[in-house]
Amino acid sequence: MRLTEAGLTGQHLTEKLKVLEFLVERRGHVKFLLRWVNSFLGSLLKTLPFMEAVKEYIEGIEMVIERQRNAPSPPRTILGL
């Protein structure tokens, strides 16, 4: 499949890059940035199947971030003293 068919040229690519720029400027949106990267890689996979490993790596990072957000807070003092 060609880059054009995957939406990775012209206006489609411009719009995708605008979203990326917005997310990077907002630094606190790591989760959304990773989702964007996954979406972009999904399009790229249509033309470059070997990128699957990169996509899986990004998905692993997302899982770690989600797990850390759901983890209990550490104790405020040593041994509860």
mmCIF file of the N, C-alpha and C atoms, coordinates in Angstrom:
data_MODEL
# 
_entry.id   MODEL 
# 
loop_
_atom_site.group_PDB 
_atom_site.id 
_atom_site.type_symbol 
_atom_site.label_atom_id 
_atom_site.label_alt_id 
_atom_site.label_comp_id 
_atom_site.label_asym_id 
_atom_site.label_entity_id 
_atom_site.label_seq_id 
_atom_site.pdbx_PDB_ins_code 
_atom_site.Cartn_x 
_atom_site.Cartn_y 
_atom_site.Cartn_z 
_atom_site.occupancy 
_atom_site.B_iso_or_equiv 
_atom_site.pdbx_formal_charge 
_atom_site.auth_seq_id 
_atom_site.auth_comp_id 
_atom_site.auth_asym_id 
_atom_site.auth_atom_id 
_atom_site.pdbx_PDB_model_num 
ATOM 1   N N  . MET A 1 1  ? 0.844  -1.178 0.000  1.00 0.00 ? 1  MET A N  1 
ATOM 2   C CA . MET A 1 1  ? 0.000  0.000  0.000  1.00 0.00 ? 1  MET A CA 1 
ATOM 3   C C  . MET A 1 1  ? 0.889  1.240  0.000  1.00 0.00 ? 1  MET A C  1 
ATOM 4   N N  . ARG A 1 2  ? 0.459  2.240  -0.659 1.00 0.00 ? 2  ARG A N  1 
ATOM 5   C CA . ARG A 1 2  ? 1.223  3.477  -0.768 1.00 0.00 ? 2  ARG A CA 1 
ATOM 6   C C  . ARG A 1 2  ? 0.927  4.415  0.396  1.00 0.00 ? 2  ARG A C  1 
ATOM 7   N N  . LEU A 1 3  ? 1.846  5.350  0.634  1.00 0.00 ? 3  LEU A N  1 
ATOM 8   C CA . LEU A 1 3  ? 1.674  6.326  1.711  1.00 0.00 ? 3  LEU A CA 1 
ATOM 9   C C  . LEU A 1 3  ? 0.391  7.141  1.526  1.00 0.00 ? 3  LEU A C  1 
ATOM 10  N N  . THR A 1 4  ? 0.068  7.481  0.284  1.00 0.00 ? 4  THR A N  1 
ATOM 11  C CA . THR A 1 4  ? -1.148 8.246  0.010  1.00 0.00 ? 4  THR A CA 1 
ATOM 12  C C  . THR A 1 4  ? -2.376 7.482  0.463  1.00 0.00 ? 4  THR A C  1 
ATOM 13  N N  . GLU A 1 5  ? -2.423 6.206  0.167  1.00 0.00 ? 5  GLU A N  1 
ATOM 14  C CA . GLU A 1 5  ? -3.569 5.378  0.543  1.00 0.00 ? 5  GLU A CA 1 
ATOM 15  C C  . GLU A 1 5  ? -3.677 5.211  2.056  1.00 0.00 ? 5  GLU A C  1 
ATOM 16  N N  . ALA A 1 6  ? -2.557 5.335  2.762  1.00 0.00 ? 6  ALA A N  1 
ATOM 17  C CA . ALA A 1 6  ? -2.553 5.216  4.212  1.00 0.00 ? 6  ALA A CA 1 
ATOM 18  C C  . ALA A 1 6  ? -2.800 6.564  4.896  1.00 0.00 ? 6  ALA A C  1 
ATOM 19  N N  . GLY A 1 7  ? -3.022 7.625  4.104  1.00 0.00 ? 7  GLY A N  1 
ATOM 20  C CA . GLY A 1 7  ? -3.274 8.948  4.671  1.00 0.00 ? 7  GLY A CA 1 
ATOM 21  C C  . GLY A 1 7  ? -2.036 9.621  5.224  1.00 0.00 ? 7  GLY A C  1 
ATOM 22  N N  . LEU A 1 8  ? -0.890 9.328  4.633  1.00 0.00 ? 8  LEU A N  1 
ATOM 23  C CA . LEU A 1 8  ? 0.372  9.867  5.136  1.00 0.00 ? 8  LEU A CA 1 
ATOM 24  C C  . LEU A 1 8  ? 1.038  10.837 4.168  1.00 0.00 ? 8  LEU A C  1 
ATOM 25  N N  . THR A 1 9  ? 0.219  11.514 3.370  1.00 0.00 ? 9  THR A N  1 
ATOM 26  C CA . THR A 1 9  ? 0.724  12.554 2.471  1.00 0.00 ? 9  THR A CA 1 
ATOM 27  C C  . THR A 1 9  ? -0.275 13.700 2.440  1.00 0.00 ? 9  THR A C  1 
ATOM 28  N N  . GLY A 1 10 ? 0.144  14.817 1.907  1.00 0.00 ? 10 GLY A N  1 
ATOM 29  C CA . GLY A 1 10 ? -0.748 15.947 1.672  1.00 0.00 ? 10 GLY A CA 1 
ATOM 30  C C  . GLY A 1 10 ? -1.472 16.443 2.912  1.00 0.00 ? 10 GLY A C  1 
ATOM 31  N N  . GLN A 1 11 ? -2.747 16.800 2.713  1.00 0.00 ? 11 GLN A N  1 
ATOM 32  C CA . GLN A 1 11 ? -3.562 17.379 3.779  1.00 0.00 ? 11 GLN A CA 1 
ATOM 33  C C  . GLN A 1 11 ? -3.754 16.414 4.949  1.00 0.00 ? 11 GLN A C  1 
ATOM 34  N N  . HIS A 1 12 ? -3.892 15.127 4.676  1.00 0.00 ? 12 HIS A N  1 
ATOM 35  C CA . HIS A 1 12 ? -4.051 14.143 5.757  1.00 0.00 ? 12 HIS A CA 1 
ATOM 36  C C  . HIS A 1 12 ? -2.837 14.157 6.681  1.00 0.00 ? 12 HIS A C  1 
ATOM 37  N N  . LEU A 1 13 ? -1.658 14.147 6.103  1.00 0.00 ? 13 LEU A N  1 
ATOM 38  C CA . LEU A 1 13 ? -0.435 14.175 6.904  1.00 0.00 ? 13 LEU A CA 1 
ATOM 39  C C  . LEU A 1 13 ? -0.317 15.504 7.660  1.00 0.00 ? 13 LEU A C  1 
ATOM 40  N N  . THR A 1 14 ? -0.656 16.599 7.000  1.00 0.00 ? 14 THR A N  1 
ATOM 41  C CA . THR A 1 14 ? -0.600 17.911 7.645  1.00 0.00 ? 14 THR A CA 1 
ATOM 42  C C  . THR A 1 14 ? -1.479 17.941 8.886  1.00 0.00 ? 14 THR A C  1 
ATOM 43  N N  . GLU A 1 15 ? -2.692 17.416 8.781  1.00 0.00 ? 15 GLU A N  1 
ATOM 44  C CA . GLU A 1 15 ? -3.607 17.396 9.925  1.00 0.00 ? 15 GLU A CA 1 
ATOM 45  C C  . GLU A 1 15 ? -3.072 16.516 11.049 1.00 0.00 ? 15 GLU A C  1 
ATOM 46  N N  . LYS A 1 16 ? -2.524 15.373 10.701 1.00 0.00 ? 16 LYS A N  1 
ATOM 47  C CA . LYS A 1 16 ? -1.951 14.484 11.719 1.00 0.00 ? 16 LYS A CA 1 
ATOM 48  C C  . LYS A 1 16 ? -0.788 15.167 12.440 1.00 0.00 ? 16 LYS A C  1 
ATOM 49  N N  . LEU A 1 17 ? 0.024  15.881 11.704 1.00 0.00 ? 17 LEU A N  1 
ATOM 50  C CA . LEU A 1 17 ? 1.164  16.559 12.309 1.00 0.00 ? 17 LEU A CA 1 
ATOM 51  C C  . LEU A 1 17 ? 0.734  17.751 13.166 1.00 0.00 ? 17 LEU A C  1 
ATOM 52  N N  . LYS A 1 18 ? -0.381 18.396 12.818 1.00 0.00 ? 18 LYS A N  1 
ATOM 53  C CA . LYS A 1 18 ? -0.915 19.469 13.653 1.00 0.00 ? 18 LYS A CA 1 
ATOM 54  C C  . LYS A 1 18 ? -1.340 18.922 15.020 1.00 0.00 ? 18 LYS A C  1 
ATOM 55  N N  . VAL A 1 19 ? -1.967 17.766 15.005 1.00 0.00 ? 19 VAL A N  1 
ATOM 56  C CA . VAL A 1 19 ? -2.368 17.136 16.264 1.00 0.00 ? 19 VAL A CA 1 
ATOM 57  C C  . VAL A 1 19 ? -1.124 16.800 17.083 1.00 0.00 ? 19 VAL A C  1 
ATOM 58  N N  . LEU A 1 20 ? -0.110 16.251 16.441 1.00 0.00 ? 20 LEU A N  1 
ATOM 59  C CA . LEU A 1 20 ? 1.140  15.936 17.135 1.00 0.00 ? 20 LEU A CA 1 
ATOM 60  C C  . LEU A 1 20 ? 1.739  17.196 17.757 1.00 0.00 ? 20 LEU A C  1 
ATOM 61  N N  . GLU A 1 21 ? 1.801  18.270 17.009 1.00 0.00 ? 21 GLU A N  1 
ATOM 62  C CA . GLU A 1 21 ? 2.358  19.525 17.519 1.00 0.00 ? 21 GLU A CA 1 
ATOM 63  C C  . GLU A 1 21 ? 1.568  20.012 18.740 1.00 0.00 ? 21 GLU A C  1 
ATOM 64  N N  . PHE A 1 22 ? 0.256  19.939 18.674 1.00 0.00 ? 22 PHE A N  1 
ATOM 65  C CA . PHE A 1 22 ? -0.588 20.337 19.802 1.00 0.00 ? 22 PHE A CA 1 
ATOM 66  C C  . PHE A 1 22 ? -0.269 19.509 21.036 1.00 0.00 ? 22 PHE A C  1 
ATOM 67  N N  . LEU A 1 23 ? -0.149 18.199 20.874 1.00 0.00 ? 23 LEU A N  1 
ATOM 68  C CA . LEU A 1 23 ? 0.117  17.323 22.012 1.00 0.00 ? 23 LEU A CA 1 
ATOM 69  C C  . LEU A 1 23 ? 1.503  17.554 22.604 1.00 0.00 ? 23 LEU A C  1 
ATOM 70  N N  . VAL A 1 24 ? 2.484  17.795 21.761 1.00 0.00 ? 24 VAL A N  1 
ATOM 71  C CA . VAL A 1 24 ? 3.844  18.033 22.245 1.00 0.00 ? 24 VAL A CA 1 
ATOM 72  C C  . VAL A 1 24 ? 3.905  19.357 23.017 1.00 0.00 ? 24 VAL A C  1 
ATOM 73  N N  . GLU A 1 25 ? 3.201  20.370 22.539 1.00 0.00 ? 25 GLU A N  1 
ATOM 74  C CA . GLU A 1 25 ? 3.188  21.664 23.224 1.00 0.00 ? 25 GLU A CA 1 
ATOM 75  C C  . GLU A 1 25 ? 2.561  21.566 24.605 1.00 0.00 ? 25 GLU A C  1 
ATOM 76  N N  . ARG A 1 26 ? 1.658  20.630 24.803 1.00 0.00 ? 26 ARG A N  1 
ATOM 77  C CA . ARG A 1 26 ? 0.933  20.491 26.066 1.00 0.00 ? 26 ARG A CA 1 
ATOM 78  C C  . ARG A 1 26 ? 1.619  19.517 27.018 1.00 0.00 ? 26 ARG A C  1 
ATOM 79  N N  . ARG A 1 27 ? 2.783  19.170 26.871 1.00 0.00 ? 27 ARG A N  1 
ATOM 80  C CA . ARG A 1 27 ? 3.648  18.256 27.619 1.00 0.00 ? 27 ARG A CA 1 
ATOM 81  C C  . ARG A 1 27 ? 2.979  17.333 28.631 1.00 0.00 ? 27 ARG A C  1 
ATOM 82  N N  . GLY A 1 28 ? 1.880  17.712 29.245 1.00 0.00 ? 28 GLY A N  1 
ATOM 83  C CA . GLY A 1 28 ? 1.241  16.872 30.251 1.00 0.00 ? 28 GLY A CA 1 
ATOM 84  C C  . GLY A 1 28 ? 0.367  15.782 29.663 1.00 0.00 ? 28 GLY A C  1 
ATOM 85  N N  . HIS A 1 29 ? 0.266  15.707 28.382 1.00 0.00 ? 29 HIS A N  1 
ATOM 86  C CA . HIS A 1 29 ? -0.637 14.776 27.722 1.00 0.00 ? 29 HIS A CA 1 
ATOM 87  C C  . HIS A 1 29 ? 0.119  13.577 27.142 1.00 0.00 ? 29 HIS A C  1 
ATOM 88  N N  . VAL A 1 30 ? 0.941  12.952 27.943 1.00 0.00 ? 30 VAL A N  1 
ATOM 89  C CA . VAL A 1 30 ? 1.759  11.838 27.457 1.00 0.00 ? 30 VAL A CA 1 
ATOM 90  C C  . VAL A 1 30 ? 0.875  10.704 26.944 1.00 0.00 ? 30 VAL A C  1 
ATOM 91  N N  . LYS A 1 31 ? -0.171 10.399 27.671 1.00 0.00 ? 31 LYS A N  1 
ATOM 92  C CA . LYS A 1 31 ? -1.055 9.301  27.268 1.00 0.00 ? 31 LYS A CA 1 
ATOM 93  C C  . LYS A 1 31 ? -1.666 9.581  25.893 1.00 0.00 ? 31 LYS A C  1 
ATOM 94  N N  . PHE A 1 32 ? -2.123 10.804 25.687 1.00 0.00 ? 32 PHE A N  1 
ATOM 95  C CA . PHE A 1 32 ? -2.709 11.150 24.395 1.00 0.00 ? 32 PHE A CA 1 
ATOM 96  C C  . PHE A 1 32 ? -1.659 11.156 23.295 1.00 0.00 ? 32 PHE A C  1 
ATOM 97  N N  . LEU A 1 33 ? -0.450 11.588 23.632 1.00 0.00 ? 33 LEU A N  1 
ATOM 98  C CA . LEU A 1 33 ? 0.638  11.573 22.657 1.00 0.00 ? 33 LEU A CA 1 
ATOM 99  C C  . LEU A 1 33 ? 0.935  10.146 22.220 1.00 0.00 ? 33 LEU A C  1 
ATOM 100 N N  . LEU A 1 34 ? 0.989  9.230  23.177 1.00 0.00 ? 34 LEU A N  1 
ATOM 101 C CA . LEU A 1 34 ? 1.245  7.830  22.831 1.00 0.00 ? 34 LEU A CA 1 
ATOM 102 C C  . LEU A 1 34 ? 0.114  7.246  21.989 1.00 0.00 ? 34 LEU A C  1 
ATOM 103 N N  . ARG A 1 35 ? -1.110 7.633  22.290 1.00 0.00 ? 35 ARG A N  1 
ATOM 104 C CA . ARG A 1 35 ? -2.240 7.166  21.466 1.00 0.00 ? 35 ARG A CA 1 
ATOM 105 C C  . ARG A 1 35 ? -2.118 7.685  20.047 1.00 0.00 ? 35 ARG A C  1 
ATOM 106 N N  . TRP A 1 36 ? -1.684 8.953  19.908 1.00 0.00 ? 36 TRP A N  1 
ATOM 107 C CA . TRP A 1 36 ? -1.504 9.512  18.578 1.00 0.00 ? 36 TRP A CA 1 
ATOM 108 C C  . TRP A 1 36 ? -0.416 8.747  17.830 1.00 0.00 ? 36 TRP A C  1 
ATOM 109 N N  . VAL A 1 37 ? 0.684  8.484  18.521 1.00 0.00 ? 37 VAL A N  1 
ATOM 110 C CA . VAL A 1 37 ? 1.781  7.737  17.899 1.00 0.00 ? 37 VAL A CA 1 
ATOM 111 C C  . VAL A 1 37 ? 1.278  6.369  17.440 1.00 0.00 ? 37 VAL A C  1 
ATOM 112 N N  . ASN A 1 38 ? 0.481  5.692  18.263 1.00 0.00 ? 38 ASN A N  1 
ATOM 113 C CA . ASN A 1 38 ? -0.066 4.397  17.877 1.00 0.00 ? 38 ASN A CA 1 
ATOM 114 C C  . ASN A 1 38 ? -0.960 4.512  16.650 1.00 0.00 ? 38 ASN A C  1 
ATOM 115 N N  . SER A 1 39 ? -1.769 5.552  16.616 1.00 0.00 ? 39 SER A N  1 
ATOM 116 C CA . SER A 1 39 ? -2.638 5.766  15.463 1.00 0.00 ? 39 SER A CA 1 
ATOM 117 C C  . SER A 1 39 ? -1.813 5.994  14.204 1.00 0.00 ? 39 SER A C  1 
ATOM 118 N N  . PHE A 1 40 ? -0.787 6.837  14.322 1.00 0.00 ? 40 PHE A N  1 
ATOM 119 C CA . PHE A 1 40 ? 0.090  7.130  13.189 1.00 0.00 ? 40 PHE A CA 1 
ATOM 120 C C  . PHE A 1 40 ? 0.801  5.855  12.730 1.00 0.00 ? 40 PHE A C  1 
ATOM 121 N N  . LEU A 1 41 ? 1.292  5.077  13.695 1.00 0.00 ? 41 LEU A N  1 
ATOM 122 C CA . LEU A 1 41 ? 1.969  3.831  13.338 1.00 0.00 ? 41 LEU A CA 1 
ATOM 123 C C  . LEU A 1 41 ? 1.011  2.857  12.672 1.00 0.00 ? 41 LEU A C  1 
ATOM 124 N N  . GLY A 1 42 ? -0.255 2.881  13.099 1.00 0.00 ? 42 GLY A N  1 
ATOM 125 C CA . GLY A 1 42 ? -1.251 2.034  12.447 1.00 0.00 ? 42 GLY A CA 1 
ATOM 126 C C  . GLY A 1 42 ? -1.352 2.354  10.965 1.00 0.00 ? 42 GLY A C  1 
ATOM 127 N N  . SER A 1 43 ? -1.329 3.641  10.634 1.00 0.00 ? 43 SER A N  1 
ATOM 128 C CA . SER A 1 43 ? -1.342 4.043  9.225  1.00 0.00 ? 43 SER A CA 1 
ATOM 129 C C  . SER A 1 43 ? -0.048 3.630  8.537  1.00 0.00 ? 43 SER A C  1 
ATOM 130 N N  . LEU A 1 44 ? 1.052  3.810  9.228  1.00 0.00 ? 44 LEU A N  1 
ATOM 131 C CA . LEU A 1 44 ? 2.359  3.489  8.656  1.00 0.00 ? 44 LEU A CA 1 
ATOM 132 C C  . LEU A 1 44 ? 2.513  1.985  8.423  1.00 0.00 ? 44 LEU A C  1 
ATOM 133 N N  . LEU A 1 45 ? 1.895  1.189  9.280  1.00 0.00 ? 45 LEU A N  1 
ATOM 134 C CA . LEU A 1 45 ? 1.989  -0.268 9.142  1.00 0.00 ? 45 LEU A CA 1 
ATOM 135 C C  . LEU A 1 45 ? 1.420  -0.759 7.814  1.00 0.00 ? 45 LEU A C  1 
ATOM 136 N N  . LYS A 1 46 ? 0.497  0.010  7.267  1.00 0.00 ? 46 LYS A N  1 
ATOM 137 C CA . LYS A 1 46 ? -0.098 -0.381 5.984  1.00 0.00 ? 46 LYS A CA 1 
ATOM 138 C C  . LYS A 1 46 ? 0.943  -0.376 4.876  1.00 0.00 ? 46 LYS A C  1 
ATOM 139 N N  . THR A 1 47 ? 2.000  0.413  5.054  1.00 0.00 ? 47 THR A N  1 
ATOM 140 C CA . THR A 1 47 ? 3.048  0.474  4.027  1.00 0.00 ? 47 THR A CA 1 
ATOM 141 C C  . THR A 1 47 ? 4.362  -0.139 4.490  1.00 0.00 ? 47 THR A C  1 
ATOM 142 N N  . LEU A 1 48 ? 4.599  -0.155 5.809  1.00 0.00 ? 48 LEU A N  1 
ATOM 143 C CA . LEU A 1 48 ? 5.851  -0.687 6.355  1.00 0.00 ? 48 LEU A CA 1 
ATOM 144 C C  . LEU A 1 48 ? 5.545  -1.681 7.478  1.00 0.00 ? 48 LEU A C  1 
ATOM 145 N N  . PRO A 1 49 ? 5.233  -2.915 7.148  1.00 0.00 ? 49 PRO A N  1 
ATOM 146 C CA . PRO A 1 49 ? 4.816  -3.896 8.157  1.00 0.00 ? 49 PRO A CA 1 
ATOM 147 C C  . PRO A 1 49 ? 5.832  -4.133 9.277  1.00 0.00 ? 49 PRO A C  1 
ATOM 148 N N  . PHE A 1 50 ? 7.097  -3.879 9.043  1.00 0.00 ? 50 PHE A N  1 
ATOM 149 C CA . PHE A 1 50 ? 8.113  -4.131 10.070 1.00 0.00 ? 50 PHE A CA 1 
ATOM 150 C C  . PHE A 1 50 ? 7.987  -3.157 11.244 1.00 0.00 ? 50 PHE A C  1 
ATOM 151 N N  . MET A 1 51 ? 7.160  -2.125 11.110 1.00 0.00 ? 51 MET A N  1 
ATOM 152 C CA . MET A 1 51 ? 6.960  -1.157 12.193 1.00 0.00 ? 51 MET A CA 1 
ATOM 153 C C  . MET A 1 51 ? 6.088  -1.726 13.313 1.00 0.00 ? 51 MET A C  1 
ATOM 154 N N  . GLU A 1 52 ? 5.574  -2.929 13.147 1.00 0.00 ? 52 GLU A N  1 
ATOM 155 C CA . GLU A 1 52 ? 4.736  -3.563 14.165 1.00 0.00 ? 52 GLU A CA 1 
ATOM 156 C C  . GLU A 1 52 ? 5.452  -3.647 15.512 1.00 0.00 ? 52 GLU A C  1 
ATOM 157 N N  . ALA A 1 53 ? 6.746  -3.919 15.500 1.00 0.00 ? 53 ALA A N  1 
ATOM 158 C CA . ALA A 1 53 ? 7.518  -4.010 16.747 1.00 0.00 ? 53 ALA A CA 1 
ATOM 159 C C  . ALA A 1 53 ? 7.521  -2.672 17.487 1.00 0.00 ? 53 ALA A C  1 
ATOM 160 N N  . VAL A 1 54 ? 7.627  -1.586 16.761 1.00 0.00 ? 54 VAL A N  1 
ATOM 161 C CA . VAL A 1 54 ? 7.613  -0.258 17.382 1.00 0.00 ? 54 VAL A CA 1 
ATOM 162 C C  . VAL A 1 54 ? 6.240  0.002  17.993 1.00 0.00 ? 54 VAL A C  1 
ATOM 163 N N  . LYS A 1 55 ? 5.191  -0.351 17.268 1.00 0.00 ? 55 LYS A N  1 
ATOM 164 C CA . LYS A 1 55 ? 3.824  -0.166 17.770 1.00 0.00 ? 55 LYS A CA 1 
ATOM 165 C C  . LYS A 1 55 ? 3.616  -0.966 19.056 1.00 0.00 ? 55 LYS A C  1 
ATOM 166 N N  . GLU A 1 56 ? 4.083  -2.185 19.085 1.00 0.00 ? 56 GLU A N  1 
ATOM 167 C CA . GLU A 1 56 ? 3.937  -3.011 20.284 1.00 0.00 ? 56 GLU A CA 1 
ATOM 168 C C  . GLU A 1 56 ? 4.726  -2.420 21.459 1.00 0.00 ? 56 GLU A C  1 
ATOM 169 N N  . TYR A 1 57 ? 5.879  -1.854 21.194 1.00 0.00 ? 57 TYR A N  1 
ATOM 170 C CA . TYR A 1 57 ? 6.677  -1.223 22.242 1.00 0.00 ? 57 TYR A CA 1 
ATOM 171 C C  . TYR A 1 57 ? 5.915  -0.032 22.844 1.00 0.00 ? 57 TYR A C  1 
ATOM 172 N N  . ILE A 1 58 ? 5.336  0.798  21.987 1.00 0.00 ? 58 ILE A N  1 
ATOM 173 C CA . ILE A 1 58 ? 4.562  1.951  22.442 1.00 0.00 ? 58 ILE A CA 1 
ATOM 174 C C  . ILE A 1 58 ? 3.365  1.488  23.274 1.00 0.00 ? 58 ILE A C  1 
ATOM 175 N N  . GLU A 1 59 ? 2.706  0.416  22.849 1.00 0.00 ? 59 GLU A N  1 
ATOM 176 C CA . GLU A 1 59 ? 1.577  -0.112 23.609 1.00 0.00 ? 59 GLU A CA 1 
ATOM 177 C C  . GLU A 1 59 ? 2.026  -0.586 24.991 1.00 0.00 ? 59 GLU A C  1 
ATOM 178 N N  . GLY A 1 60 ? 3.216  -1.143 25.077 1.00 0.00 ? 60 GLY A N  1 
ATOM 179 C CA . GLY A 1 60 ? 3.769  -1.559 26.364 1.00 0.00 ? 60 GLY A CA 1 
ATOM 180 C C  . GLY A 1 60 ? 4.002  -0.365 27.280 1.00 0.00 ? 60 GLY A C  1 
ATOM 181 N N  . ILE A 1 61 ? 4.499  0.720  26.728 1.00 0.00 ? 61 ILE A N  1 
ATOM 182 C CA . ILE A 1 61 ? 4.701  1.936  27.513 1.00 0.00 ? 61 ILE A CA 1 
ATOM 183 C C  . ILE A 1 61 ? 3.367  2.448  28.037 1.00 0.00 ? 61 ILE A C  1 
ATOM 184 N N  . GLU A 1 62 ? 2.342  2.417  27.188 1.00 0.00 ? 62 GLU A N  1 
ATOM 185 C CA . GLU A 1 62 ? 1.014  2.846  27.622 1.00 0.00 ? 62 GLU A CA 1 
ATOM 186 C C  . GLU A 1 62 ? 0.516  2.014  28.801 1.00 0.00 ? 62 GLU A C  1 
ATOM 187 N N  . MET A 1 63 ? 0.741  0.716  28.756 1.00 0.00 ? 63 MET A N  1 
ATOM 188 C CA . MET A 1 63 ? 0.297  -0.156 29.849 1.00 0.00 ? 63 MET A CA 1 
ATOM 189 C C  . MET A 1 63 ? 1.027  0.174  31.149 1.00 0.00 ? 63 MET A C  1 
ATOM 190 N N  . VAL A 1 64 ? 2.319  0.449  31.066 1.00 0.00 ? 64 VAL A N  1 
ATOM 191 C CA . VAL A 1 64 ? 3.086  0.801  32.263 1.00 0.00 ? 64 VAL A CA 1 
ATOM 192 C C  . VAL A 1 64 ? 2.562  2.108  32.859 1.00 0.00 ? 64 VAL A C  1 
ATOM 193 N N  . ILE A 1 65 ? 2.307  3.096  32.016 1.00 0.00 ? 65 ILE A N  1 
ATOM 194 C CA . ILE A 1 65 ? 1.785  4.379  32.493 1.00 0.00 ? 65 ILE A CA 1 
ATOM 195 C C  . ILE A 1 65 ? 0.435  4.172  33.178 1.00 0.00 ? 65 ILE A C  1 
ATOM 196 N N  . GLU A 1 66 ? -0.426 3.396  32.568 1.00 0.00 ? 66 GLU A N  1 
ATOM 197 C CA . GLU A 1 66 ? -1.749 3.145  33.148 1.00 0.00 ? 66 GLU A CA 1 
ATOM 198 C C  . GLU A 1 66 ? -1.633 2.433  34.490 1.00 0.00 ? 66 GLU A C  1 
ATOM 199 N N  . ARG A 1 67 ? -0.738 1.472  34.570 1.00 0.00 ? 67 ARG A N  1 
ATOM 200 C CA . ARG A 1 67 ? -0.558 0.744  35.826 1.00 0.00 ? 67 ARG A CA 1 
ATOM 201 C C  . ARG A 1 67 ? -0.040 1.675  36.927 1.00 0.00 ? 67 ARG A C  1 
ATOM 202 N N  . GLN A 1 68 ? 0.885  2.543  36.591 1.00 0.00 ? 68 GLN A N  1 
ATOM 203 C CA . GLN A 1 68 ? 1.431  3.464  37.581 1.00 0.00 ? 68 GLN A CA 1 
ATOM 204 C C  . GLN A 1 68 ? 0.377  4.450  38.075 1.00 0.00 ? 68 GLN A C  1 
ATOM 205 N N  . ARG A 1 69 ? -0.517 4.860  37.198 1.00 0.00 ? 69 ARG A N  1 
ATOM 206 C CA . ARG A 1 69 ? -1.588 5.778  37.599 1.00 0.00 ? 69 ARG A CA 1 
ATOM 207 C C  . ARG A 1 69 ? -2.546 5.110  38.575 1.00 0.00 ? 69 ARG A C  1 
ATOM 208 N N  . ASN A 1 70 ? -2.735 3.804  38.432 1.00 0.00 ? 70 ASN A N  1 
ATOM 209 C CA . ASN A 1 70 ? -3.677 3.079  39.281 1.00 0.00 ? 70 ASN A CA 1 
ATOM 210 C C  . ASN A 1 70 ? -3.026 2.509  40.537 1.00 0.00 ? 70 ASN A C  1 
ATOM 211 N N  . ALA A 1 71 ? -1.725 2.633  40.664 1.00 0.00 ? 71 ALA A N  1 
ATOM 212 C CA . ALA A 1 71 ? -1.016 2.085  41.823 1.00 0.00 ? 71 ALA A CA 1 
ATOM 213 C C  . ALA A 1 71 ? -1.288 2.940  43.062 1.00 0.00 ? 71 ALA A C  1 
ATOM 214 N N  . PRO A 1 72 ? -1.317 2.301  44.225 1.00 0.00 ? 72 PRO A N  1 
ATOM 215 C CA . PRO A 1 72 ? -1.518 3.084  45.447 1.00 0.00 ? 72 PRO A CA 1 
ATOM 216 C C  . PRO A 1 72 ? -0.320 4.000  45.698 1.00 0.00 ? 72 PRO A C  1 
ATOM 217 N N  . SER A 1 73 ? -0.583 5.100  46.385 1.00 0.00 ? 73 SER A N  1 
ATOM 218 C CA . SER A 1 73 ? 0.486  6.034  46.718 1.00 0.00 ? 73 SER A CA 1 
ATOM 219 C C  . SER A 1 73 ? 1.439  5.392  47.725 1.00 0.00 ? 73 SER A C  1 
ATOM 220 N N  . PRO A 1 74 ? 2.721  5.703  47.647 1.00 0.00 ? 74 PRO A N  1 
ATOM 221 C CA . PRO A 1 74 ? 3.669  5.162  48.628 1.00 0.00 ? 74 PRO A CA 1 
ATOM 222 C C  . PRO A 1 74 ? 3.412  5.793  49.994 1.00 0.00 ? 74 PRO A C  1 
ATOM 223 N N  . PRO A 1 75 ? 3.853  5.139  51.062 1.00 0.00 ? 75 PRO A N  1 
ATOM 224 C CA . PRO A 1 75 ? 3.677  5.732  52.394 1.00 0.00 ? 75 PRO A CA 1 
ATOM 225 C C  . PRO A 1 75 ? 4.421  7.063  52.485 1.00 0.00 ? 75 PRO A C  1 
ATOM 226 N N  . ARG A 1 76 ? 3.873  7.963  53.266 1.00 0.00 ? 76 ARG A N  1 
ATOM 227 C CA . ARG A 1 76 ? 4.480  9.294  53.385 1.00 0.00 ? 76 ARG A CA 1 
ATOM 228 C C  . ARG A 1 76 ? 5.699  9.286  54.296 1.00 0.00 ? 76 ARG A C  1 
ATOM 229 N N  . THR A 1 77 ? 5.765  8.323  55.192 1.00 0.00 ? 77 THR A N  1 
ATOM 230 C CA . THR A 1 77 ? 6.911  8.227  56.093 1.00 0.00 ? 77 THR A CA 1 
ATOM 231 C C  . THR A 1 77 ? 7.394  6.791  56.146 1.00 0.00 ? 77 THR A C  1 
ATOM 232 N N  . ILE A 1 78 ? 8.612  6.605  56.586 1.00 0.00 ? 78 ILE A N  1 
ATOM 233 C CA . ILE A 1 78 ? 9.175  5.274  56.723 1.00 0.00 ? 78 ILE A CA 1 
ATOM 234 C C  . ILE A 1 78 ? 8.529  4.590  57.912 1.00 0.00 ? 78 ILE A C  1 
ATOM 235 N N  . LEU A 1 79 ? 8.037  3.379  57.719 1.00 0.00 ? 79 LEU A N  1 
ATOM 236 C CA . LEU A 1 79 ? 7.426  2.567  58.774 1.00 0.00 ? 79 LEU A CA 1 
ATOM 237 C C  . LEU A 1 79 ? 6.235  3.240  59.444 1.00 0.00 ? 79 LEU A C  1 
ATOM 238 N N  . GLY A 1 80 ? 5.613  4.200  58.745 1.00 0.00 ? 80 GLY A N  1 
ATOM 239 C CA . GLY A 1 80 ? 4.432  4.852  59.268 1.00 0.00 ? 80 GLY A CA 1 
ATOM 240 C C  . GLY A 1 80 ? 4.692  5.736  60.474 1.00 0.00 ? 80 GLY A C  1 
ATOM 241 N N  . LEU A 1 81 ? 5.930  6.080  60.725 1.00 0.00 ? 81 LEU A N  1 
ATOM 242 C CA . LEU A 1 81 ? 6.252  6.903  61.900 1.00 0.00 ? 81 LEU A CA 1 
ATOM 243 C C  . LEU A 1 81 ? 6.005  8.372  61.656 1.00 0.00 ? 81 LEU A C  1 
# 
